[in-house]
Amino acid sequence: MKNHTFLPLLLLLAACSHGGPAADSAPAASTATDVAQAPADAFLAAIARHCGQAYAGRIVANAPASATPDPFEGKALVMHVRGCDEPARGLRIPFHVGDDHSRTWVLTRTGDGLRLKHDHRHADGSPDPVTMYGGDTADAGSATRQAFPVDAGSVAMFEREGLKASVVNTWAMEIEPGRRFLYELARPDGRLFQVEFDLSAPVALPPAPWGADS
């Protein structure tokens, strides 16, 4: 993947999401600068700088301790920033857990922020009954951290599938380019799960996530 393709298109899409400059507005150069400085765009651009690379992670928070075997503990955790050449589909970041390649985080630009969805697939590529859940940012966030409270459609899915605890989820992501990336799940009851990835040391690329074209 090449981020020289993604970054100019990212700015173009961001400009479209803000409605574009009116005929009597400020010069285009000024508008482009304003768009580039928006926290949502700066956050996406920071991740896009790592397009085509994969990084190893470690669990830094997992509370309370699970009474059953945890699917993440003791497994190799790898994120892969891919899908950058198709920004209209969002920035896609598969999250590999050992030999489980079912998870992909999908980040897209909305009119006033960002949207995070979790694309879950089976090994044959078919969607899991619990998939494409997530939420939109509720505030501007920052260039280094964005939070995504659960949306109504995801709440309905969780209720339908008997996942009552998940109806109050808030997910978050943090990035320090070249240093660290953090994925977080939090709930008001004290549930906190965080995985931190070392962006200073790329690792071998994992297989394509289940359901990907290549």
N, C-alpha and C positions, 0 to 999 in steps of 0.2 A: 504493500500500500504506500502511496506517496502523498505526503501532506502538502506538497505544493499544489496539488489539485484541490484539496479540501478547503484550504484556508481562504482563497479568494471567493469560492462559492459560499462559504460560511458567512462572509460579510455581505454578499449579495442577498442571501436568504434572510439574514437578519434585517437588512434594509427593507425587504419586502414585508417582513412581519410587522414593521413599524409603519407600514402604509406608504413608504417612499416619500421623497420631498415634493411638496406642492410647487406649482409654477412660480409662485411669488415667495418661496421660502429661501433660506440661506443657501449659498453655493454648495454644489455637490461635495466638494472636498470637506467642508465643514460638517455636513451631514454624515459623511463616512467616518469622520473622526469621532463624532458623538456616538454612532452605532458601535464602533470598535471599543469604546470605553464603557459600554453597558456591561454590568456584572455578568449577565447571562452569556453574552458573547465572549467576554474575556475568559470565562470559565470553560466554555466549549473549545476556544482556541488553545487554551493551556493543555487540555487533554489531546487535542488534535496534533500537537507537536510530537506526540509519542505514537502517531499512527504507524502501523506495521510492526510494532514491537510488543513483546510479551515480558511480564515481570512476575517474579515470585512473591507470594504474600505469606503473612502469618497472622494468626488470631491474636488480637491485643485486648479484646474484651468479649466475654461470653457469660453473662450473668442473667438470671441465676443459673447455677449449674444444672444441667439436664439430668433427669432421673433415668433416661434411656440413652442408648449409645448415640452420641452426637455425630451427624453425617459429615461434619467438617473437621473434627478433631483427628489429628494423626494423618491427615491427607495432604498431598501436595496441592497447594493453592496457587493458581496462575490466572492472571488477567491478560487479555490480548486485545489491544486497541486495533480494531479492523473495521471494514465497512466504510472507510473514510472517502472512497471515491464516489459514493452515492449519498450525498448529504441530505437529499430530499427524503430518504428513508431513515435518516437519523444516524447518529454516531453509535455504532454497535460495538459492545465490549463483552465478549464471551468471558465467563467466569468458570474456569475448570476446577473441579474438585476431584482429585485423583483421576480415575478413569470415567468419571461422570462428566459428560460434555453437554448437559441438558440446559444450562443456564446462559442467557445473554442479557446484559443490560442494554437498553435502548434509550438514548438521550436525543430529544428533538426540541427545536425552538418553537415556542408558542408566541402569541401576539404580545404578551407581557412578561414572559419568563421562559422556564424550561419544563419539560415533561420527562419523567422517568417511567419506563415500563420494563417489566421482567418477562422476557420471552422464554417459556419453558417448553422443551420438546422431549419426546421419547427418542430412543435410538433409531427408530425407523423414520424419524423426521416429523411424525404426527404431533400435533399440539397436546400438551398435558391439559387435563380438565381445569387446572388452575394455572392460567397463563395470561400474559399481557396485563398484569395488575401493576399498580403503582399510583402515581399522583402528579400534580402540577405544583410548582413553587407557589407559595402564598405571599412572598415578598421578594424584593430585589436580590436578596442574598449578597454574596460578594464574589470577587474574582477567584477566591480560593475555597469557598464553601457554599453549597446549595442544599436546601432541605425540601423534601417532597411529602407532604401529608397525604394519607390515603384518600383516593377519590371515591365518589359515590358508586361508580360501576364496580370498583374493586371490592368495596364493602358488600355489595349485593352478591358478588361471586364468593367471597369468603363465607358469608352467611349460608349460601346455598350448599357449599361444600363442607359445612360444619367446622370452619376454622374461626371460631368466635374470637379468639385472642387477637387475631390479625386485623380486626375492624378498626383498631385505633393505631395502626402502624404509622410511623413516620420514618422515611428513609432519608439518608443524607450522604453526600459525597464531598470529599475535600481533596484538593490537589496543590502540591508545591512542585511545579515543573522541575524535572531532573532530580527530585528528592523523594517524594512520597505521594501515594494516592491512598485514600481511605474510603471504604464503603461501610455504612452504618445502618443498622435497624434499631429503632428505639420505640418503647411503649411507655405510657404513664405509670404502669405497674412496676417499673424498674427493670424490665427486660432491656438489655443492651448487648448488641452483637456488633463487633467491629473487626474488619480485616484490613491490615495495612500492607501495601505493596511498595517494594523498594524500586523507585524509578531510576536509580543511579546505576543499576546493574541488569541490563536486559538478559533474558534467558532464551533458550531454544523455543521456537514457535510450537505451540501445541497443535493437535489436529483441529480441523474445522469443527465448530459446534454442530451438534445434531440438528438437521434440518437446513443447514446452510448449503448454498449452491456449490461452493468450493472452499 
